[in-house]
Amino acid sequence: MSQIIRWGILGTGRIAKKFASDLQYVTNVKLVAAGSRSMESAKEFAKEFPVDFLHDSYEALAQNSEVDVIYIATPHNLHYENTMLCLRHGKAVLCEKPFAMNTRQTREMIALAKEKNTFLMEALWTKFLPHYQKVQQMLKEGKLGEIKSVLVNFGFVPPVPTPARMFDPALGGGTIMDIGIYNIFIAMSVLGKPDAIEATMTPAPTGVDEQCAVLFKYNSGAVAQLFSSFASNLATEADICGTAGRIRLATRFYEPGTTIEYYPDRVDSRQIINVDKEPGFGYQYEARHVNDCLLKGLTESPVVSFKDTLDLMELLDAVRKKAGVIYPADVG
Ligand SMILES: NC(=O)c1ccc[n+]([C@@H]2O[C@H](COP(=O)([O-])OP(=O)(O)OC[C@H]3O[C@@H](n4cnc5c(N)ncnc54)[C@H](OP(=O)(O)O)[C@@H]3O)[C@@H](O)[C@H]2O)c1
């Protein structure tokens, strides 16, 4: 592989454009190709992000020998099929979250990456953000004592016209897979996998969860209370609470713009912890990591490992099962 990693983007929607824009902050990178279902949207993408190759099918992009790694930015239900296609053509893959529709698909994707000896990673961008790293460091230093609870909420009213993928069961609609995944990720990265799970949802007219409340219980006595909603604009905050202090990620806890509030004592003890933040949306951190992995010849990320991805997907499956959210991809 050359010293410049050549990227292709598969699916040219909203997140693809943000990711493409953030590649400008990564060195040793060139965005060389985009693949779309139609030449019309491929051309639309290329107006903003000129590339050497525009493909009117995902297959053609996967076959392009001038591409080293493909970022998959299609709706959830296509992640499995698109990843398998790219891996079969020997392409490294960075696949958007949720990695797949369920654990079965996740296992198959990982197995194929191993068989092909090709890099594969879930685009869990929050894990690479400076504020997340800072929180991890504070936890390691014992700033909060023993963690007793994690309280996370994530909610917004979808824009109109509402993207089909938000509520369509065939596209993996509902809050759990789209935004609840961040809540679960935060709970898991602080407390690990729970010993018991409770979950309940209120359905949208399509049957997928419009809102979902999740409770993780731990034998240690810790609890995580997670809530996701497409019905209301919520604060979208995360509280990590221990015997010796509390951290609150205020507003959009999953994004680089969030503020870390640290409370070593009661509510009037607040300290603001500042972290450096680069310009951009924040997707350059994960892109930089993938680039580094590829330049080192790695086939698995040491930061978002296959086990991390499987653990997260198993929890998503478990929460959906408890809440009663079943997708066509789960049956058959
Ligand atoms: N990490 C993050 O912060 C973040 C943020 C938002 C979304 N995401 C994830 O990224 C994925 C895409 O989300 P998005 O908001 O970018 O979606 P989007 O704007 O709807 O774009 C998805 C793209 O996928 C392609 N596509 C193929 N089949 C489709 C279908 N049946 N319906 C709609 N689009 C189809 C289209 O591209 P072509 O026409 O070019 O083929 C479309 O533009 C989701 O899995 C989501 O979870 C991640």
The ligand as an ORCA input file, in Angstrom:
! r2SCAN-3c Opt
* xyz 0 1
  N     -21.394      8.655     12.949
  C     -22.322      9.589     12.912
  O     -22.231     10.637     13.531
  C     -23.519      9.380     12.033
  C     -24.389     10.450     11.781
  C     -25.456     10.243     10.910
  C     -25.656      8.994     10.349
  N     -24.796      7.979     10.634
  C     -25.002      6.656     10.033
  O     -24.728      6.745      8.652
  C     -25.660      5.980      7.908
  C     -26.280      6.884      6.853
  O     -26.966      7.938      7.471
  P     -27.278      9.317      6.693
  O     -27.934     10.203      7.687
  O     -26.113      9.827      5.982
  O     -28.386      8.812      5.668
  P     -28.806      9.462      4.287
  O     -28.551     10.940      4.291
  O     -30.183      8.985      4.003
  O     -27.781      8.834      3.248
  C     -27.703      7.461      3.017
  C     -27.217      7.247      1.587
  O     -27.249      5.847      1.364
  C     -27.634      5.573      0.025
  N     -28.800      4.687      0.011
  C     -28.829      3.429     -0.503
  N     -30.018      2.866     -0.362
  C     -30.803      3.761      0.239
  C     -32.157      3.759      0.643
  N     -32.948      2.698      0.467
  N     -32.650      4.865      1.228
  C     -31.874      5.933      1.440
  N     -30.563      5.980      1.086
  C     -30.033      4.923      0.473
  C     -27.894      6.913     -0.629
  O     -26.703      7.277     -1.301
  P     -26.569      7.094     -2.873
  O     -27.806      7.665     -3.470
  O     -25.347      7.862     -3.182
  O     -26.422      5.635     -3.169
  C     -28.101      7.857      0.520
  O     -27.747      9.182      0.197
  C     -26.656      5.401      8.910
  O     -26.381      4.058      9.159
  C     -26.439      6.220     10.182
  O     -26.576      5.454     11.381
  C     -23.743      8.147     11.452
*
